[in-house]
Amino acid sequence: MCEANAYLKEGETEVMFMESVDVIEPYENGLKLIDIFGMQKFIQAKIKDMTLLNHRIVLEKIDNPL
Amino acid sequence: MCEANAYLKEGETEVMFMESVDVIEPYENGLKLIDIFGMQKFIQAKIKDMTLLNHRIVLEKIDNPL
C-alpha cells in the first residue's frame, strides 16, 4: 500500500496530522486529506514537501488564508 | 515502490509529465519534481489533486505565476 503519513510542521518539530493518507486535494484556503479508510480532514495548510518513497508528506500552516 | 506518475491537465485531457516521481517540492511559482532516479524537473504548475494508492498526481498549469 502506498499511502503516506502527513505531518504538520510546527516550528522545529513535526507533529503527526493524519496517518495513511490516500488523497490530497488542494483548495484556495487549505488542503483536504482523505485516508485509506475514507476519513476526511481539512486543514488550513499547504504542502511543504513530500517524499513518496518515504511515505511522508510535510504540511505547513497558512497564517493568512485567502 | 511507492512512486507516482505526474500528469499535466490540458483542457479535458491529461498528458504524462513525469514518471516515477518520488519528491515534490512546491515553490512560489511552481513545483520541483524529482523521480526515483534523481532526475529533476521544474514546472510552472500546482497540484490539482493526487491519489497515492493510484500512484497518480495531477498537475495544473499556473497561468500567471508570481
Backbone of each chain as nested JSON, in Angstrom:
{
  "chains": [
    {"id": "A", "residues": [
      {"number": 1, "name": "MET", "atoms": {"N": [0.851, -1.195, 0.0], "CA": [0.0, 0.0, 0.0], "C": [0.885, 1.243, 0.0]}},
      {"number": 2, "name": "CYS", "atoms": {"N": [0.441, 2.209, -0.765], "CA": [1.304, 3.367, -0.969], "C": [0.754, 4.636, -0.355]}},
      {"number": 3, "name": "GLU", "atoms": {"N": [0.014, 4.497, 0.708], "CA": [-0.423, 5.681, 1.436], "C": [0.788, 6.334, 2.108]}},
      {"number": 4, "name": "ALA", "atoms": {"N": [0.577, 7.553, 2.613], "CA": [1.656, 8.28, 3.277], "C": [1.142, 8.892, 4.57]}},
      {"number": 5, "name": "ASN", "atoms": {"N": [2.04, 9.235, 5.443], "CA": [1.649, 9.925, 6.669], "C": [1.874, 11.423, 6.502]}},
      {"number": 6, "name": "ALA", "atoms": {"N": [0.917, 12.213, 6.981], "CA": [1.02, 13.667, 6.86], "C": [1.41, 14.259, 8.212]}},
      {"number": 7, "name": "TYR", "atoms": {"N": [2.491, 15.015, 8.195], "CA": [2.991, 15.669, 9.398], "C": [2.821, 17.167, 9.261]}},
      {"number": 8, "name": "LEU", "atoms": {"N": [2.484, 17.815, 10.357], "CA": [2.349, 19.268, 10.355], "C": [3.585, 19.863, 11.005]}},
      {"number": 9, "name": "LYS", "atoms": {"N": [4.253, 20.725, 10.255], "CA": [5.459, 21.366, 10.782], "C": [5.057, 22.473, 11.753]}},
      {"number": 10, "name": "GLU", "atoms": {"N": [5.557, 22.378, 12.963], "CA": [5.289, 23.409, 13.977], "C": [6.626, 23.839, 14.535]}},
      {"number": 11, "name": "GLY", "atoms": {"N": [7.124, 24.962, 14.034], "CA": [8.455, 25.406, 14.434], "C": [9.48, 24.386, 13.961]}},
      {"number": 12, "name": "GLU", "atoms": {"N": [10.259, 23.873, 14.891], "CA": [11.315, 22.932, 14.501], "C": [10.837, 21.491, 14.542]}},
      {"number": 13, "name": "THR", "atoms": {"N": [9.624, 21.276, 15.067], "CA": [9.164, 19.903, 15.195], "C": [8.077, 19.59, 14.165]}},
      {"number": 14, "name": "GLU", "atoms": {"N": [7.788, 18.331, 14.021], "CA": [6.735, 17.889, 13.121], "C": [5.785, 16.995, 13.901]}},
      {"number": 15, "name": "VAL", "atoms": {"N": [4.521, 17.317, 13.822], "CA": [3.507, 16.591, 14.571], "C": [2.672, 15.786, 13.586]}},
      {"number": 16, "name": "MET", "atoms": {"N": [2.427, 14.525, 13.901], "CA": [1.582, 13.698, 13.05], "C": [0.207, 14.334, 12.917]}},
      {"number": 17, "name": "PHE", "atoms": {"N": [-0.232, 14.547, 11.677], "CA": [-1.563, 15.126, 11.479], "C": [-2.553, 14.056, 11.041]}},
      {"number": 18, "name": "MET", "atoms": {"N": [-2.128, 13.192, 10.132], "CA": [-3.034, 12.143, 9.661], "C": [-2.199, 10.985, 9.114]}},
      {"number": 19, "name": "GLU", "atoms": {"N": [-2.599, 9.777, 9.496], "CA": [-1.91, 8.59, 9.002], "C": [-2.592, 8.051, 7.755]}},
      {"number": 20, "name": "SER", "atoms": {"N": [-1.846, 7.296, 6.969], "CA": [-2.409, 6.537, 5.853], "C": [-3.227, 7.385, 4.883]}},
      {"number": 21, "name": "VAL", "atoms": {"N": [-2.638, 8.516, 4.491], "CA": [-3.318, 9.412, 3.56], "C": [-3.274, 8.827, 2.148]}},
      {"number": 22, "name": "ASP", "atoms": {"N": [-4.417, 8.843, 1.501], "CA": [-4.509, 8.394, 0.11], "C": [-4.636, 9.602, -0.82]}},
      {"number": 23, "name": "VAL", "atoms": {"N": [-5.659, 10.434, -0.558], "CA": [-5.991, 11.513, -1.484], "C": [-5.638, 12.878, -0.876]}},
      {"number": 24, "name": "ILE", "atoms": {"N": [-5.093, 13.747, -1.706], "CA": [-4.839, 15.135, -1.306], "C": [-5.456, 16.042, -2.352]}},
      {"number": 25, "name": "GLU", "atoms": {"N": [-6.323, 16.95, -1.901], "CA": [-6.944, 17.918, -2.803], "C": [-6.68, 19.321, -2.286]}},
      {"number": 26, "name": "PRO", "atoms": {"N": [-5.858, 20.082, -2.987], "CA": [-5.611, 21.462, -2.564], "C": [-6.793, 22.369, -2.906]}},
      {"number": 27, "name": "TYR", "atoms": {"N": [-7.094, 23.29, -2.005], "CA": [-8.098, 24.331, -2.214], "C": [-7.441, 25.673, -1.964]}},
      {"number": 28, "name": "GLU", "atoms": {"N": [-8.195, 26.733, -2.25], "CA": [-7.679, 28.095, -2.053], "C": [-7.122, 28.286, -0.647]}},
      {"number": 29, "name": "ASN", "atoms": {"N": [-7.883, 27.792, 0.32], "CA": [-7.534, 28.11, 1.704], "C": [-7.024, 26.916, 2.5]}},
      {"number": 30, "name": "GLY", "atoms": {"N": [-6.662, 25.848, 1.824], "CA": [-6.139, 24.715, 2.57], "C": [-6.166, 23.422, 1.776]}},
      {"number": 31, "name": "LEU", "atoms": {"N": [-6.055, 22.335, 2.505], "CA": [-5.967, 21.015, 1.879], "C": [-7.026, 20.094, 2.454]}},
      {"number": 32, "name": "LYS", "atoms": {"N": [-7.612, 19.288, 1.59], "CA": [-8.452, 18.2, 2.072], "C": [-7.65, 16.914, 1.948]}},
      {"number": 33, "name": "LEU", "atoms": {"N": [-7.563, 16.186, 3.033], "CA": [-6.872, 14.901, 3.035], "C": [-7.897, 13.805, 3.296]}},
      {"number": 34, "name": "ILE", "atoms": {"N": [-7.759, 12.716, 2.584], "CA": [-8.639, 11.565, 2.794], "C": [-7.756, 10.345, 3.011]}},
      {"number": 35, "name": "ASP", "atoms": {"N": [-8.004, 9.627, 4.087], "CA": [-7.161, 8.462, 4.353], "C": [-7.734, 7.211, 3.682]}},
      {"number": 36, "name": "ILE", "atoms": {"N": [-7.014, 6.108, 3.824], "CA": [-7.393, 4.884, 3.107], "C": [-8.719, 4.309, 3.603]}},
      {"number": 37, "name": "PHE", "atoms": {"N": [-9.202, 4.8, 4.753], "CA": [-10.493, 4.337, 5.265], "C": [-11.645, 5.263, 4.865]}},
      {"number": 38, "name": "GLY", "atoms": {"N": [-11.297, 6.361, 4.157], "CA": [-12.325, 7.284, 3.714], "C": [-12.57, 8.445, 4.661]}},
      {"number": 39, "name": "MET", "atoms": {"N": [-11.839, 8.475, 5.773], "CA": [-11.942, 9.598, 6.72], "C": [-11.369, 10.854, 6.067]}},
      {"number": 40, "name": "GLN", "atoms": {"N": [-12.064, 11.981, 6.232], "CA": [-11.603, 13.235, 5.637], "C": [-11.203, 14.236, 6.705]}},
      {"number": 41, "name": "LYS", "atoms": {"N": [-10.159, 15.001, 6.412], "CA": [-9.78, 16.115, 7.279], "C": [-9.45, 17.299, 6.394]}},
      {"number": 42, "name": "PHE", "atoms": {"N": [-9.848, 18.481, 6.868], "CA": [-9.472, 19.701, 6.164], "C": [-8.533, 20.483, 7.068]}},
      {"number": 43, "name": "ILE", "atoms": {"N": [-7.502, 21.054, 6.494], "CA": [-6.561, 21.839, 7.281], "C": [-6.14, 23.071, 6.494]}},
      {"number": 44, "name": "GLN", "atoms": {"N": [-6.06, 24.205, 7.191], "CA": [-5.583, 25.436, 6.566], "C": [-4.069, 25.365, 6.491]}},
      {"number": 45, "name": "ALA", "atoms": {"N": [-3.616, 24.639, 5.499], "CA": [-2.177, 24.414, 5.36], "C": [-1.869, 24.182, 3.898]}},
      {"number": 46, "name": "LYS", "atoms": {"N": [-0.564, 24.212, 3.6], "CA": [-0.132, 23.868, 2.26], "C": [0.935, 22.782, 2.369]}},
      {"number": 47, "name": "ILE", "atoms": {"N": [1.215, 22.157, 1.252], "CA": [2.251, 21.124, 1.235], "C": [3.611, 21.804, 1.262]}},
      {"number": 48, "name": "LYS", "atoms": {"N": [4.437, 21.446, 2.227], "CA": [5.802, 21.976, 2.265], "C": [6.682, 21.12, 1.358]}},
      {"number": 49, "name": "ASP", "atoms": {"N": [6.63, 19.837, 1.552], "CA": [7.302, 18.923, 0.627], "C": [6.787, 17.52, 0.876]}},
      {"number": 50, "name": "MET", "atoms": {"N": [7.039, 16.637, -0.072], "CA": [6.649, 15.255, 0.145], "C": [7.631, 14.329, -0.521]}},
      {"number": 51, "name": "THR", "atoms": {"N": [7.857, 13.186, 0.115], "CA": [8.717, 12.159, -0.464], "C": [7.921, 10.864, -0.404]}},
      {"number": 52, "name": "LEU", "atoms": {"N": [7.502, 10.45, -1.586], "CA": [6.577, 9.315, -1.655], "C": [7.246, 8.013, -1.23]}},
      {"number": 53, "name": "LEU", "atoms": {"N": [8.516, 7.84, -1.596], "CA": [9.193, 6.591, -1.22], "C": [9.303, 6.46, 0.298]}},
      {"number": 54, "name": "ASN", "atoms": {"N": [9.356, 7.608, 0.977], "CA": [9.4, 7.593, 2.443], "C": [7.999, 7.68, 3.058]}},
      {"number": 55, "name": "HIS", "atoms": {"N": [6.97, 7.704, 2.23], "CA": [5.582, 7.758, 2.709], "C": [5.375, 8.977, 3.606]}},
      {"number": 56, "name": "ARG", "atoms": {"N": [5.881, 10.085, 3.161], "CA": [5.995, 11.227, 4.059], "C": [5.533, 12.508, 3.366]}},
      {"number": 57, "name": "ILE", "atoms": {"N": [4.557, 13.185, 3.981], "CA": [4.065, 14.471, 3.495], "C": [4.244, 15.46, 4.636]}},
      {"number": 58, "name": "VAL", "atoms": {"N": [4.883, 16.58, 4.358], "CA": [5.032, 17.595, 5.402], "C": [4.164, 18.796, 5.039]}},
      {"number": 59, "name": "LEU", "atoms": {"N": [3.316, 19.188, 5.977], "CA": [2.401, 20.314, 5.779], "C": [2.872, 21.509, 6.592]}},
      {"number": 60, "name": "GLU", "atoms": {"N": [2.471, 22.673, 6.141], "CA": [2.855, 23.912, 6.8], "C": [1.6, 24.766, 6.903]}},
      {"number": 61, "name": "LYS", "atoms": {"N": [1.305, 25.279, 8.083], "CA": [0.095, 26.079, 8.258], "C": [0.127, 27.338, 7.403]}},
      {"number": 62, "name": "ILE", "atoms": {"N": [-1.039, 27.73, 6.909], "CA": [-1.181, 29.006, 6.221], "C": [-1.649, 30.003, 7.263]}},
      {"number": 63, "name": "ASP", "atoms": {"N": [-0.89, 31.075, 7.468], "CA": [-1.263, 32.034, 8.505], "C": [-2.436, 32.901, 8.07]}},
      {"number": 64, "name": "ASN", "atoms": {"N": [-2.378, 33.333, 6.813], "CA": [-3.421, 34.236, 6.328], "C": [-4.1, 33.655, 5.104]}},
      {"number": 65, "name": "PRO", "atoms": {"N": [-4.975, 32.677, 5.297], "CA": [-5.653, 32.095, 4.147], "C": [-6.49, 33.145, 3.435]}},
      {"number": 66, "name": "LEU", "atoms": {"N": [-6.661, 32.969, 2.157], "CA": [-7.449, 33.921, 1.359], "C": [-8.908, 33.914, 1.822]}}
    ]},
    {"id": "B", "residues": [
      {"number": 1, "name": "MET", "atoms": {"N": [7.459, -0.299, -4.505], "CA": [7.889, 1.101, -4.639], "C": [6.652, 1.978, -4.738]}},
      {"number": 2, "name": "CYS", "atoms": {"N": [6.724, 3.111, -4.091], "CA": [5.525, 3.938, -3.98], "C": [5.629, 5.256, -4.717]}},
      {"number": 3, "name": "GLU", "atoms": {"N": [6.398, 5.273, -5.752], "CA": [6.448, 6.467, -6.584], "C": [5.111, 6.635, -7.304]}},
      {"number": 4, "name": "ALA", "atoms": {"N": [4.924, 7.809, -7.92], "CA": [3.667, 8.081, -8.621], "C": [3.979, 8.719, -9.97]}},
      {"number": 5, "name": "ASN", "atoms": {"N": [3.022, 8.679, -10.856], "CA": [3.186, 9.354, -12.139], "C": [2.487, 10.702, -12.096]}},
      {"number": 6, "name": "ALA", "atoms": {"N": [3.157, 11.705, -12.667], "CA": [2.593, 13.057, -12.674], "C": [2.05, 13.362, -14.062]}},
      {"number": 7, "name": "TYR", "atoms": {"N": [0.788, 13.748, -14.097], "CA": [0.103, 14.091, -15.344], "C": [-0.225, 15.571, -15.339]}},
      {"number": 8, "name": "LEU", "atoms": {"N": [-0.089, 16.189, -16.487], "CA": [-0.432, 17.6, -16.619], "C": [-1.784, 17.715, -17.302]}},
      {"number": 9, "name": "LYS", "atoms": {"N": [-2.7, 18.383, -16.626], "CA": [-4.043, 18.554, -17.177], "C": [-4.001, 19.64, -18.249]}},
      {"number": 10, "name": "GLU", "atoms": {"N": [-4.445, 19.273, -19.443], "CA": [-4.508, 20.247, -20.54], "C": [-5.902, 20.17, -21.109]}},
      {"number": 11, "name": "GLY", "atoms": {"N": [-6.737, 21.124, -20.7], "CA": [-8.134, 21.076, -21.099], "C": [-8.779, 19.832, -20.524]}},
      {"number": 12, "name": "GLU", "atoms": {"N": [-9.333, 19.009, -21.401], "CA": [-10.028, 17.822, -20.927], "C": [-9.116, 16.614, -20.844]}},
      {"number": 13, "name": "THR", "atoms": {"N": [-7.904, 16.743, -21.375], "CA": [-7.014, 15.587, -21.392], "C": [-5.909, 15.746, -20.354]}},
      {"number": 14, "name": "GLU", "atoms": {"N": [-5.22, 14.653, -20.11], "CA": [-4.091, 14.662, -19.188], "C": [-2.896, 14.055, -19.901]}},
      {"number": 15, "name": "VAL", "atoms": {"N": [-1.797, 14.794, -19.87], "CA": [-0.592, 14.366, -20.562], "C": [0.445, 13.957, -19.521]}},
      {"number": 16, "name": "MET", "atoms": {"N": [1.078, 12.801, -19.733], "CA": [2.131, 12.36, -18.82], "C": [3.226, 13.419, -18.765]}},
      {"number": 17, "name": "PHE", "atoms": {"N": [3.555, 13.884, -17.575], "CA": [4.626, 14.862, -17.438], "C": [5.903, 14.21, -16.924]}},
      {"number": 18, "name": "MET", "atoms": {"N": [5.77, 13.335, -15.937], "CA": [6.95, 12.673, -15.383], "C": [6.522, 11.368, -14.727]}},
      {"number": 19, "name": "GLU", "atoms": {"N": [7.291, 10.33, -15.019], "CA": [7.015, 9.025, -14.419], "C": [7.815, 8.849, -13.131]}},
      {"number": 20, "name": "SER", "atoms": {"N": [7.335, 7.96, -12.273], "CA": [8.101, 7.519, -11.1], "C": [8.586, 8.67, -10.231]}},
      {"number": 21, "name": "VAL", "atoms": {"N": [7.665, 9.584, -9.917], "CA": [8.012, 10.734, -9.081], "C": [8.15, 10.286, -7.623]}},
      {"number": 22, "name": "ASP", "atoms": {"N": [9.229, 10.724, -7.013], "CA": [9.435, 10.453, -5.584], "C": [9.156, 11.709, -4.764]}},
      {"number": 23, "name": "VAL", "atoms": {"N": [9.863, 12.813, -5.113], "CA": [9.816, 14.023, -4.286], "C": [9.053, 15.135, -4.998]}},
      {"number": 24, "name": "ILE", "atoms": {"N": [8.233, 15.856, -4.239], "CA": [7.548, 17.042, -4.755], "C": [7.824, 18.194, -3.797]}},
      {"number": 25, "name": "GLU", "atoms": {"N": [8.351, 19.271, -4.342], "CA": [8.623, 20.465, -3.526], "C": [7.921, 21.656, -4.154]}},
      {"number": 26, "name": "PRO", "atoms": {"N": [6.891, 22.177, -3.518], "CA": [6.226, 23.358, -4.049], "C": [7.05, 24.624, -3.81]}},
      {"number": 27, "name": "TYR", "atoms": {"N": [7.045, 25.509, -4.788], "CA": [7.659, 26.829, -4.673], "C": [6.615, 27.865, -5.041]}},
      {"number": 28, "name": "GLU", "atoms": {"N": [6.975, 29.126, -4.852], "CA": [6.067, 30.233, -5.162], "C": [5.494, 30.114, -6.575]}},
      {"number": 29, "name": "ASN", "atoms": {"N": [6.362, 29.804, -7.514], "CA": [5.972, 29.873, -8.919], "C": [5.873, 28.514, -9.596]}},
      {"number": 30, "name": "GLY", "atoms": {"N": [5.875, 27.454, -8.827], "CA": [5.751, 26.15, -9.466], "C": [6.172, 25.01, -8.559]}},
      {"number": 31, "name": "LEU", "atoms": {"N": [6.437, 23.877, -9.189], "CA": [6.762, 22.666, -8.452], "C": [8.074, 22.08, -8.954]}},
      {"number": 32, "name": "LYS", "atoms": {"N": [8.88, 21.605, -8.026], "CA": [10.032, 20.8, -8.424], "C": [9.681, 19.337, -8.175]}},
      {"number": 33, "name": "LEU", "atoms": {"N": [9.837, 18.523, -9.207], "CA": [9.601, 17.088, -9.082], "C": [10.935, 16.361, -9.256]}},
      {"number": 34, "name": "ILE", "atoms": {"N": [11.146, 15.355, -8.466], "CA": [12.358, 14.535, -8.579], "C": [11.911, 13.088, -8.682]}},
      {"number": 35, "name": "ASP", "atoms": {"N": [12.395, 12.388, -9.704], "CA": [11.963, 10.997, -9.85], "C": [12.893, 10.062, -9.073]}},
      {"number": 36, "name": "ILE", "atoms": {"N": [12.578, 8.776, -9.097], "CA": [13.324, 7.812, -8.286], "C": [14.765, 7.643, -8.761]}},
      {"number": 37, "name": "PHE", "atoms": {"N": [15.081, 8.166, -9.931], "CA": [16.457, 8.101, -10.433], "C": [17.23, 9.38, -10.134]}},
      {"number": 38, "name": "GLY", "atoms": {"N": [16.559, 10.355, -9.525], "CA": [17.229, 11.598, -9.177], "C": [17.092, 12.69, -10.229]}},
      {"number": 39, "name": "MET", "atoms": {"N": [16.413, 12.389, -11.308], "CA": [16.166, 13.398, -12.349], "C": [15.205, 14.461, -11.803]}},
      {"number": 40, "name": "GLN", "atoms": {"N": [15.5, 15.72, -12.088], "CA": [14.656, 16.803, -11.599], "C": [13.981, 17.533, -12.744]}},
      {"number": 41, "name": "LYS", "atoms": {"N": [12.743, 17.932, -12.5], "CA": [12.04, 18.787, -13.463], "C": [11.327, 19.88, -12.684]}},
      {"number": 42, "name": "PHE", "atoms": {"N": [11.329, 21.079, -13.247], "CA": [10.572, 22.174, -12.655], "C": [9.444, 22.535, -13.601]}},
      {"number": 43, "name": "ILE", "atoms": {"N": [8.278, 22.794, -13.065], "CA": [7.142, 23.156, -13.907], "C": [6.332, 24.258, -13.228]}},
      {"number": 44, "name": "GLN", "atoms": {"N": [5.899, 25.227, -14.028], "CA": [5.046, 26.296, -13.501], "C": [3.627, 25.755, -13.397]}},
      {"number": 45, "name": "ALA", "atoms": {"N": [3.416, 25.003, -12.347], "CA": [2.126, 24.345, -12.16], "C": [1.893, 24.161, -10.674]}},
      {"number": 46, "name": "LYS", "atoms": {"N": [0.659, 23.785, -10.363], "CA": [0.323, 23.439, -8.984], "C": [-0.328, 22.061, -8.988]}},
      {"number": 47, "name": "ILE", "atoms": {"N": [-0.409, 21.48, -7.809], "CA": [-1.055, 20.174, -7.687], "C": [-2.561, 20.372, -7.756]}},
      {"number": 48, "name": "LYS", "atoms": {"N": [-3.206, 19.688, -8.678], "CA": [-4.668, 19.748, -8.739], "C": [-5.251, 18.746, -7.748]}},
      {"number": 49, "name": "ASP", "atoms": {"N": [-4.784, 17.524, -7.831], "CA": [-5.12, 16.53, -6.822], "C": [-4.168, 15.36, -6.959]}},
      {"number": 50, "name": "MET", "atoms": {"N": [-4.144, 14.523, -5.948], "CA": [-3.333, 13.323, -6.042], "C": [-3.983, 12.197, -5.27]}},
      {"number": 51, "name": "THR", "atoms": {"N": [-3.825, 10.994, -5.815], "CA": [-4.319, 9.798, -5.142], "C": [-3.147, 8.829, -5.089]}},
      {"number": 52, "name": "LEU", "atoms": {"N": [-2.634, 8.671, -3.892], "CA": [-1.392, 7.904, -3.734], "C": [-1.595, 6.424, -4.026]}},
      {"number": 53, "name": "LEU", "atoms": {"N": [-2.757, 5.883, -3.643], "CA": [-2.985, 4.453, -3.89], "C": [-3.03, 4.164, -5.386]}},
      {"number": 54, "name": "ASN", "atoms": {"N": [-3.434, 5.178, -6.165], "CA": [-3.446, 5.02, -7.624], "C": [-2.15, 5.497, -8.265]}},
      {"number": 55, "name": "HIS", "atoms": {"N": [-1.19, 5.918, -7.454], "CA": [0.114, 6.378, -7.962], "C": [-0.068, 7.513, -8.956]}},
      {"number": 56, "name": "ARG", "atoms": {"N": [-0.896, 8.431, -8.623], "CA": [-1.361, 9.397, -9.592], "C": [-1.35, 10.813, -9.024]}},
      {"number": 57, "name": "ILE", "atoms": {"N": [-0.643, 11.704, -9.706], "CA": [-0.598, 13.123, -9.34], "C": [-1.064, 13.899, -10.557]}},
      {"number": 58, "name": "VAL", "atoms": {"N": [-2.038, 14.778, -10.379], "CA": [-2.489, 15.594, -11.499], "C": [-2.064, 17.043, -11.253]}},
      {"number": 59, "name": "LEU", "atoms": {"N": [-1.372, 17.597, -12.24], "CA": [-0.867, 18.969, -12.155], "C": [-1.695, 19.866, -13.058]}},
      {"number": 60, "name": "GLU", "atoms": {"N": [-1.692, 21.142, -12.723], "CA": [-2.442, 22.131, -13.471], "C": [-1.528, 23.332, -13.658]}},
      {"number": 61, "name": "LYS", "atoms": {"N": [-1.404, 23.801, -14.891], "CA": [-0.511, 24.932, -15.155], "C": [-0.952, 26.188, -14.424]}},
      {"number": 62, "name": "ILE", "atoms": {"N": [0.018, 26.963, -13.963], "CA": [-0.26, 28.283, -13.393], "C": [-0.115, 29.282, -14.529]}},
      {"number": 63, "name": "ASP", "atoms": {"N": [-1.189, 30.021, -14.818], "CA": [-1.126, 30.957, -15.937], "C": [-0.301, 32.186, -15.608]}},
      {"number": 64, "name": "ASN", "atoms": {"N": [-0.504, 32.684, -14.388], "CA": [0.19, 33.917, -14.005], "C": [1.005, 33.694, -12.745]}},
      {"number": 65, "name": "PRO", "atoms": {"N": [2.17, 33.042, -12.887], "CA": [2.992, 32.812, -11.706], "C": [3.426, 34.146, -11.103]}},
      {"number": 66, "name": "LEU", "atoms": {"N": [3.669, 34.131, -9.804], "CA": [4.086, 35.371, -9.107], "C": [5.466, 35.808, -9.601]}}
    ]}
  ]
}
